[in-house]
Amino acid sequence: MIDLIDRENKILDAGCGTGLVGIALKQKGYESVDGFDLSEEMIKVAAATGVYKSLNSGIDMTKKK
């Protein structure tokens, strides 16, 4: 699982969904986690976890800008 030495590393949870990875990172002591997901509804669920510094929706990694 996730176990980097430097807990101060900034982490991006790409496609964060409901925030389960963010929760696991928080439990491991990581404080600087940002997330994004395509779905606004998933972002609402992830936001309720309280573990993300910032969250953004509508980001589709399969599309070029």
C-alpha contacts under 8 A as a table, 3 or more apart, distances in Angstrom:
res1	aa1	res2	aa2	distance
2	I	25	L	7.42
2	I	28	K	7.87
3	D	28	K	7.40
4	L	7	R	6.71
6	D	9	N	5.87
7	R	29	G	6.33
7	R	30	Y	5.08
7	R	31	E	7.33
8	E	30	Y	6.70
8	E	31	E	7.01
8	E	32	S	6.85
9	N	30	Y	7.62
9	N	32	S	6.89
10	K	32	S	5.07
10	K	33	V	6.08
10	K	34	D	7.87
11	I	32	S	6.27
11	I	33	V	4.80
11	I	34	D	6.29
12	L	33	V	5.88
12	L	34	D	4.96
12	L	35	G	5.56
12	L	36	F	7.96
13	D	16	C	5.23
13	D	21	V	7.35
13	D	22	G	7.12
13	D	33	V	6.99
13	D	34	D	6.09
13	D	35	G	4.53
13	D	36	F	6.61
14	A	35	G	5.83
14	A	36	F	5.47
14	A	37	D	6.64
15	G	35	G	7.12
15	G	36	F	5.52
15	G	37	D	4.34
15	G	38	L	7.00
16	C	19	G	5.39
16	C	20	L	7.64
16	C	21	V	7.11
16	C	22	G	7.58
16	C	35	G	5.60
16	C	36	F	5.71
16	C	37	D	5.60
16	C	42	M	7.84
16	C	43	I	7.70
16	C	46	A	7.29
17	G	20	L	7.67
17	G	36	F	7.91
17	G	37	D	6.05
17	G	39	S	7.71
17	G	42	M	5.00
17	G	43	I	6.62
17	G	45	V	7.79
17	G	46	A	6.61
18	T	42	M	5.28
18	T	43	I	6.86
18	T	45	V	5.22
18	T	46	A	4.58
19	G	22	G	5.07
19	G	23	I	6.27
19	G	45	V	7.18
19	G	46	A	4.36
19	G	47	A	7.72
19	G	49	T	6.85
20	L	23	I	5.11
20	L	24	A	6.35
20	L	46	A	7.87
21	V	24	A	5.02
21	V	25	L	6.14
22	G	25	L	5.05
22	G	26	K	6.15
22	G	33	V	6.88
22	G	51	V	6.18
22	G	52	Y	6.84
23	I	26	K	5.10
23	I	27	Q	6.22
23	I	49	T	7.15
23	I	51	V	6.39
24	A	27	Q	5.09
24	A	28	K	6.36
25	L	28	K	5.04
25	L	29	G	6.45
25	L	30	Y	5.41
25	L	31	E	7.92
25	L	33	V	7.95
26	K	29	G	5.04
26	K	30	Y	5.01
26	K	31	E	6.24
26	K	51	V	6.47
27	Q	30	Y	7.42
30	Y	33	V	7.13
31	E	51	V	7.63
32	S	52	Y	7.31
32	S	53	K	6.27
33	V	51	V	7.28
33	V	52	Y	5.22
33	V	53	K	5.77
33	V	54	S	7.57
34	D	52	Y	5.30
34	D	53	K	5.34
34	D	54	S	4.94
34	D	55	L	5.97
35	G	52	Y	6.70
35	G	54	S	6.38
35	G	55	L	4.84
35	G	56	N	6.60
36	F	43	I	7.22
36	F	55	L	5.36
36	F	56	N	4.66
36	F	57	S	5.60
36	F	58	G	7.98
36	F	59	I	6.69
37	D	40	E	7.35
37	D	42	M	7.00
37	D	43	I	6.49
37	D	56	N	6.59
37	D	57	S	5.00
37	D	58	G	6.41
37	D	59	I	5.87
37	D	60	D	7.45
38	L	57	S	5.23
38	L	58	G	4.28
38	L	59	I	4.85
38	L	60	D	5.52
39	S	42	M	5.29
39	S	43	I	6.46
39	S	57	S	5.80
39	S	58	G	6.08
40	E	43	I	5.05
40	E	44	K	6.37
40	E	57	S	5.21
40	E	58	G	6.77
41	E	44	K	5.14
41	E	45	V	6.56
42	M	45	V	5.09
42	M	46	A	6.14
43	I	46	A	4.93
43	I	47	A	5.91
43	I	55	L	6.71
43	I	56	N	7.02
43	I	57	S	6.27
44	K	47	A	5.09
44	K	48	A	6.41
45	V	48	A	5.26
45	V	49	T	7.10
46	A	49	T	5.49
46	A	50	G	7.57
46	A	52	Y	7.85
47	A	50	G	5.66
47	A	51	V	7.48
47	A	52	Y	6.91
47	A	55	L	7.21
49	T	52	Y	7.75
52	Y	55	L	6.71
56	N	59	I	7.27
60	D	63	K	5.80
61	M	64	K	7.55
